[in-house]
Amino acid sequence: MLRQRFVLDTTALTDQQVRESIGHSQLCEGIKGILDLVAESRLQLGISCYIPFPSVYDELQEFARNNGCDLDVTAKIDTWLVKKTPDRYEVKIPARVFHEYVAFMRARINKGMGVAEDAIWEAATECLFLTSSANSKKDIEDNIEREVIGKTVGKFRNKYRAALRYGILDSAPDIDVLLLAKEIDAAVVANDFGIQKWAEELGVRFVPAKTFPMMLKEYLKQTSSLAYRGEGDIFDQITKSRD
């Protein structure tokens, strides 16, 4: 009998779009709502949802603490999410993937350096312009701090993050999610383009976090319909209907 497995990234429970999709605006209530769906799916369909331990597990616990979630949230995390450490020694990853990743990272780093250089040139040009028109040294320093450096640093930070972080695996939890999914032949659930991109490279199924609650609801709705008609193994029937 086929049973679905999912490996959840932190964003599968904490992303704003995810919780809004099930009618919750608050983080803690959103986590509860998603975990209630996970619990119902586990009990009725045998669907298992995993999180890498300790990396993603610790992130979720930290989110819960920092946002003032009550003990009910942490209890649901411990009860309904299967904690498993990925086997970092035995999971086989094609060398080509790492070769491409190194080349990809190098290109992104170079792009980040280019953005930094552009920001420096912009600041220097503006400083020279302000110096030529200022009435006093104090005016120059105030104007540079307020009008040039502040704005330039803000733009630099945004561009640097976009250049270096978009589409990149930039944390140990991200890698653990992919390794665990590869190890147990599960689908990854996340709202992270970096995870999505490298899931495709590794041949791992990917489910956008914002659609995951709707997927569980659809499974459960079909369960009720098939059970009412008394049609054999419920999950196998749903799986056949989707193939």
N, C-alpha and C positions, 0 to 999 in steps of 0.2 A: 504494500500500500504506500503510495507516494505521499510524503509529508513535506510541506514547504518550510524552508529555513531562510531567515533573514539575519543579516548582521547590521546593527544600527550604529551609525555615527552619532555623535552628540547632537548634531543639527536635526536629526530625525525627531528629537523630542523637544528641542529648545527653540527652533526657528519660528519666527513670528508668523510667517505664512502658514506653517503647519497647524499651529494652534488656532489660528483664525478660521482655517478650513473646517474645524469641528465646533466653531462657535465660542471660542474662549479668547479673551483679550489678555488675561493675566498668565504669566509664565507658569506658576505653580499649578493653576487649574488646568492649563493646557497639557502639562506633563501627565497629570492625573487622568485626563480624558483619553489621551493616547494609550496610556498603560491599561486603562479599563478595556479598551478595544483589543489590546494585545492579550489581556487575560481571557476575555471572552473567546477570542480566536484560538487560544491555546486549549481551553477546556472543550470547546465544541468541535474543533477541526484538527487539533494536534499541531498547530503551527507554532514553531519555535523561533523566538527572537533572541539573538545573542548580542553581547557587547564584549569587546576585548577587555581583559583584566590584566593589569590594573589601570591602563591608560585611559580608556574611555569611561570606565566605571568611576575613576577618581574625578574626571572632568564633570560628570553628571552630579556627583555628590557635591562638588564645589559650587556648581550652578545652583543647586538646591539650597545650600547654606547661604550663599551670597544674596539670594533673592528672598530669604526669609521663609522658605517652604517648610511646612510642618513635617513631623515624623512620618505621617501617612505617605508622603511622596517617597521618602527614602525606603520605606517598607515595601512599597509597590515596585520600586526599582530592584530591590533584593529578591522579591518574590517572583516576578514575572519575566525578568530578563536573565537569560542564562549567561553567567560570567565564565569566560574561557580565555586563557592565555594562548595566543597564536604560536604555533610551532615554528619559530624563526630559523631553525636549523634544517628541517626536513621539507618545508614547502619549496617546490621547485619553481624558479622564475627564469624564463628565457634570458640569456645574456644580451640578446638584441634589445630587450626592453630597457635594461640598465644602460646600455650604450646610448640609446636614444634619450634616456632621461638625463644623462650627463651632458649631452649636446644641447638638450633643451634648457637645462639649468644655466649652462655657460652663455647661451644666447640671451636669456633673461637677465643675467647679471650684467652683461655688456649693455643691454638696453637700459637698465637701471643707472649705470654709470653715465650714459648719454643724457638721461633726464637730469641727473645731478649737475652735470656740466652746464646744461642749458639754464638751470636755475641760478647757478653761480654767475654766469655771464649776465643774466637779466638783472640780478641784484647789483652787480658792479656798474652796469650802465645807468641804472636808476640813481645810484649813489652819486655818480659823477654829475648827473643832471641836477639833482637837488643841491649839490655843493655849489654849483655855479649860480644858483638863484637864491640861496639862503642869506639871511641878514646877519646871523651870528652862529657861532659854533654850537651853542645850545640848541638853536633852531634846527641846525643840521642833524644833530644827534637824535632829537625828538622825531623829526620827520622820517629819518632813516629807520628808526625802530618801529614807528607806527605805520608808515605808508609803504615802506619797501621791504624790510626784513620780515615783518609779521606776515604780510600777504604772500611774499615769495616762499617763506618756509611752509606756510599752509598749503600752497599749490604744490610745492616739492613733495611734501608728505603724501598727498593724495596720488600724485603721479607715480611716486616711487612704489607705493603699495600696489597700485594697479599694474605696474610694470613687472614687479617681482613676485607678487603673491597670487595673481589670478591664474588659475590653471595649474598651480604647483602644489605638490605634496610638501607642506611646510611644517609638519609636526609628526611626532611619533604615533599619536592616536590615529592619524590618517593612514599611515602605513600599516598599523595593526589591523585596522578595519579591512583593508584589502587582503592582507595575509590570511586572516581568519576566514574570510569569505572563500578564498581560494582553497584553503585547507578542508573546509567542511562542505564545499560545493553549495554555497548559499548566495542569495542575492544581497547586494549592498543597498542600504537605505541611507541617503544623505542629501543635503542641499549644499553641495560643494563641487564646483566645476573641476577642481583638481582631482578629487576622488572619482568623479564621473569619467574624466579623460583617461585616467590610468586603469580604471576598471575595464574600459573598452580595450586597452592595450593588453590586459591580462586575460581577457575572455571571461570576465566576471559579470554576471547579470547586475544591472543597476536599476534601482527604483527611486525616482525623485521623492524627496521627503514629503513634499506637499500633497502628493497623490497617495501616499502610503495609507493614511487613515481611510480614504475612500475605497482603496483596494480591500482592506479588511472588512469594511462595511458591506461591500459587494459579495465577498465570500460568505459572510454571515447571512446576508439576505437570501442568497442562493441555497444556503444550508436549510433555512426555514422552509423554502419552497420545495426542495427535494425531499425533506423529511416528511412534509405534509403528504406528498405523493407516494411515500414509502419506496423510494428508488435506491436500493442497494447501498453501497458505500458512498457516503455523501461527498467526501473530498475527491474521490476518484471520478465521480460524475462531473464535479465542477471542473476538474483538470481536463477531462475529455472535452468538455464544452468549450474550453479556451484553446485547445490544440488545433 
